[in-house]
């Protein structure tokens, strides 16, 4: 089982997908990526998840994010399942699904947890930055569907804090106030944050969300 951690380089791979043979790094280009796994094709929760991702295409594109799904089933199975997803979720699947029958990618990313199942992948999520390092890792049990609004929220935070010396507080959403990094002095904060800031405590300074760099 993989021991990948935050900040590690995301392993590259070539894989057969529902959209042909794809190199992961080439697919991501210089943008952001989400790689997420599903226990199996033709499962109810996965069907709703992939339909949701397809409907969120515009939101991902606005953030320069490409998505790629994975299941340990084969291409023919994927094709039939995609038809079901499109029919039942009223959408068109518009991203590749890896056919990981040999478990190569699943093993690279530690998506099979023997205590949960020896052969099926858990609901793993990896958010990968333009530098190809892992920025976020979340693992859900097979019984719990993912919240893609939360993933968009995290990506908004990651993209903001990658270029500004701020952090985002609990339950933050795009457009709300953020926290100035403790490494920034008050003198520097006066220059760096022209919208001003409120000093709640010496270590807790709130400022309106900065404009993107």
N, C-alpha and C positions, 0 to 999 in steps of 0.2 A: 504494500500500500504506500502511495506517495506521501511524503512529508512536506509538501509545499507550504510555504508561509507567506504572509503579506510581505511585499517587497521583493520576493523571488522573481526571477525571470520566468515568464509563462512558457512552458515547453512548446516548441513548434512541432508540427506534424503534417503529413499528407494523409488525406482520408477520402474514401468514397462517400459521397453525399447524394441527397435527392436532387442536387443541381450539378452533379458531375464530380470529378476528382478535384479537390481543393487543397492548396497549401494554406495553412492557417494564417501565417504571417502575411502572405500575399493578399489574402482575403481582407485582413484588417487594414492593410496599408498603413497610413500614418495617423489613423483615427483610433477611437476607443472601441472596445469590444465586450460582448457578454457571451460566455460559453456556459450552457446549462444542460444538465442531463435529466433524463426521464427513465423511470423504472422499466417501461415497456411500451410498445405500440398498443393501440386499441385499449387503452385504459382511460377511465372517465375523467380523472383529475387532469391528466396530461392533455387530454383533448381540449379541455377548457383553457389550459395554460397556453398551448400553442396558438389557439384562436385569439387569445388576448394579445399575445406578442404580435401577431399579424396585424391586428387592429391598431396597435401602437406604432406602426411603422413610421408615421410622420413625426411622432415625438422622439423616436430614436434618431431619425435623420437630422432633426433640428440640433441634436447634441453630438452629431458626427459619430454615432454609435452603430456598429454592425453586430447582429446577433447570429449565433449558430447553436443549434440544438444537437443533442446526441441521444441515441437509444441503442441498445445492444441487439436490436433486431435488424433484419436485412433490408436491402433497397426495395424489393418487391413489396415487402410488408409496409415500408414507409409510404410507398406510392398509394397503396390502398387506404392507409390510415389518413393521408393528406386529403383524399377525397371525402372521407368522413368528417374531418375537421372543417373543411370548407362548407360542407352541407349543414352540419349541426351548429356551427358557430357563425354562420353567415359572413364568411370572410374568404380571403384567398391567402394561403400560406406563401409568404414572400421572402423566405430565408431558408438556408440549407439545413437539412437534418442529417447528421453523420450516421452511417450504418456501421456500428462498431461491434460487429459480430465476433471479432477476435479479441475484443477488450483492450486493444492497444492504447487508445486514447483514454479510456476509463482508468487504466492502470497508471498512465502518465500523470493524471490529475487526481488520483485517489478517489474515484467516484464510486467504487464498490467497497462497502463497509460490511465485512463478514458477520458482524454481530446483528446487522439488519437483514442481510441476504448475501449469500455467497456468489450469486451470479448477476443479480439485477443491480443497476445503479441507484443510488439514493438521489434526492433532488438537490444536486450541487449547483452552485452559482459562482462563477468567477467573473469579476469585472477587471478588464485589462486595459492599461493606459497606453498612450501612443509610444512610450518607451518599452513596451512589451513586458512590463512588470505587473504583478498581481496587486491590485488596489483594494479589492474586497473579496472575501470568501464567505459564503453562507451555505449551510447544509440544512435542508429540511427533511423530515421523515417522509416516507412514501405516501402517507395518508394526508399530508397537508399541502395544499396548493400554495404557490408563491404569490406575493403581493408585488405586482410590477409597478404600481404607483410608488412603492417604497424604493424599488430599484432606480426609478427615474429620479427620485428625491436624492438618493445617495450619489448618483452620477452628477447631479447639479452641484452638490456639495464638493465632490472630488474635483470637478472642473474649476470651481471657484477658488478653492483653497490651494490648488496647484499653482496658481499665479498671483494670489494675494496673501498677505501675512495675516490671515484670519482663520477662524474655525467656526463651525456651525453648531449652535446649541441644540438642546433636546427638542425634538419635534419640529425643527426648523424646516421651512419651505421656501422655495425660491422667492426672493423679493423681501424677505423678512430680515430683521436686524441680525448681525453676526457678532462674534466675539473677536476682539483684537488679540493677536498672539502675545503671550507673556514676554516673548523675546524682544518685543518692540517697546522702546522707551516712550514715555509720555511726550518728550520733545520730538521724537521721530513720528509718533502717532499724529501730532498736530500737523505735520507736513504730509504724511501719507494718506490721511483720511479727511479730505476737505469738507465732507458732509458733517464733520464733527463727531463727537462721541460722548457717551455718558459713563462716568467712572462710578460704578456701583460699589466696588471695592478696588484697592490697588491692583489686584490680580484679575478683576472682572470688569472689563470695559466693553460696552456695547456700542456698535456703530451701524448706520444703515448699510445695507449690502453695497459694496463697491461695484463700480462699473467694471466690466471685463477688461482685462489688460489688452 
